Amino acid sequence: MTPAAATQSGRQPNATLLDALGDTVLPAELGADGVARAVAEFQRWMDGYQPGAEANHGYGTGRIEHLPADPRRHWRSQLAALEADARRNGPSFSALPRERRQALVRAALRNERGDALPNPLLARHVALALLAHFYDSSAATDLCYDAQIGRQQCRPLSAQRQQPVTLGRKGR
Amino acid sequence: MTLLTRQGRAEVIESDICIIGSGITAAVVAEKLAEEREARIVVVEAGDDTVPLAERAAHRARFVAYGESPWGRDHIDGMTADGIQSRSMQVGGLAMHWGGVTPRFSPEDFRVKSLFGVGHDWPVTYEELDPFYHEAERRIGVAGEQGPPELDPRSSPFPMPSLPLTYNLDLLKRWTDSAGIAMWSQPSAKNSVAYGGRAVCCRNDTCAPVCPVGAKYSPDFTWNALRASGRVELVPRTLVRRLVVEHGSNRITRAEAVRRDRGDAAGSRVHFRARTFVVAAGYAWSPHLLLLSRSERFPRGIANRSGMVGKYMTGHRNVFAFVKLPLRLYPGMNEQHSLVTKQFMRATKLDRYVRHDLRVWESSVGRRPRLKGDDGAVLLGDELMADWRRRSTEGTARVRAYYDVIPDRESALTLNEPAKNAYGDPQPKLTFRDSPESLALRAHTEDSIKALFQRMARAGNGEILRSGVDDFQDHPAGGCRMGDDPASSVVNSHGRAHDHENLFVVGAPTSVSGGCANATLTFLAVALRQATEIGKEFKLIGNRE
């Protein structure tokens, strides 16, 4: 299904709300463009997902498993719930100050167990999925370490001897 | 070319050598025989052709993004074994998924009974295998570093320079040096330079399950070349169900199989006739086929006069730890590359038997971003990144030691009669079991390794974050073990069945023990030595004989 068709069918999370969620949970140091890029990549990732595809069956198991159902319907309702919560005390989720939006997201995530970020496909809340998707990226690792590591990217073998170079301001 | 006829209702394919299975062992055996001998070679594979190299980058992208299997139809519904380690029934077999790690065993692995009084000696020594180890390294392309000669004996250099140590591994090597442990770059079947017409490794870091550029060796490269040259005919989607012994002799006369993609749902029957049959179907499906080939004359299956088919299944167990170190490491530089040592494999005098390998990797354990801070509060926005940065100023090393498990006779593959595949054949059941002497050594072994990890942590002013033992036995093997005594083994050291002069079993299933290092290269060295014997029955190409 194309993104447009998914939106029409009501499966696609609301783009405005998703942008606001990105601005709420992702690091502000990414800047507006960086946040928009991370949200767009999350959106593309959702669009490309094929529920029920065969999962990788790695060494150590003979079990064949399949990927879970499309999570977007759940995530769309969760965004709608954030919007409804916001409208109880203000205009809309997008219009709330960041701190107020963060408080709503924290409340939504308060029952999460453990501190590990999950596989985004298994995230029980859209905010957690967006966080997990961003923090699993090579770009997030580079940002954390302020270094051009390029995790899981095709990189020259010989360069692995050297300490990764810093990102510098442009890299952020 | 092979001769195709029809006998009754079964198609007949004739050859000089019929190889059953198309995994990594079959690939090097077929390649060697095709290069050296005048023989028509047919290879029979139950699974489908694998995903072509050109499609692997796209498949890898979906594996990274979603966890999808990059290998498509790499298994057959209803064809699995209870207790199997992994499923990969396709052209190339399990080595389409492998990590490409290729250490040799140490000389002691082949003489544990003589040297230490435990387990069983192999009927072949390290010195006899050394040229075949080298041949295996050349055929698949191994990049390696010569370790200290007293720890890492070898008679010839690696065919490729080693994969360079990463910045992280260089720091970790200084740490292990400080603990008195000599480590070096792990030999791997990954191209450090262009080799075999394949690309140089570019650190995509998903060697297992899939290398998108072909820098890691996988058997499909060998099959592609052999099929293109016309020197080998590979018949995929064809399941060999039993081997049949000739009336009035002990020779195998045919392999009865079913083409899964022809005829009705039951497939169409095909018989493979050959002078020599080579079972190269790995540790599970090789003994399974011999057991399935039971008949009135051979009620326990073929090659099983000793009752040893399926017995002495073997492998090694691992003890692991994650060690926090005051080092600024950069997780993600090349997580699949490691340091290795044979220091603890080469002991010659021991108060109590304990031998193991040791490997060290970079790790992100304890350094990953997290949702909650130490006080349990949910972290969002800049707080989460700041928390991650605080915890990334130190590094984590993953350390792991494989130790050998001495197999019990009843560490066994048996036919699981109620579990039948679509053709009505019972599937295998695998039950790994330590011998009593191995059980008695287990706590001592694992405690010794954990004490070593503690010592290493102290040497680096670090601490163990967590440690454990994986209970399964890795790199499984055995089930058709080799030996000089037909009463206690299935094949001789050349892979020839004691009971059938024209039947060979090669590679992993013929292993006597699991050693204490990744075992694929040893399976290949053993198989290439066995292929030398198989080839002797055929003329050398160009009448060099």
Interface residues (C-beta under 8 A of the other chain):
Chain A: T24 V25 L26 P27 A28 E29 W45 G48 Y49 Q50 A53 E54 A55 N56 H57 G58 Y59 G60 T61 G62 I64 L67 R98 Q102 V105 R106 L109 R110 E112 G114 D115 A116 L117 N119 L121 L128 L131 Y135 S138 A140 T141 L143 C144 Y145 A147 I149 G150 R151 Q152 Q153 C154 R155 P156 L157 S158 Q160 R161 Q162 Q163 P164
Chain B: R62 F63 V64 A65 Y66 G67 E68 S69 P70 H75 T80 A81 G83 I84 Q85 S86 R87 H97 W98 G99 L163 P164 L165 T166 Y167 D170 S192 V200 C201 C202 R203 N204 D205 T206 A208 P209 P212 V213 Y330 P331 G332 M333 N334 H337 R368 P369 R370 L371 K372 A377 V378 L380 G381 D382 L384 M385 W388 R389 S392 F472
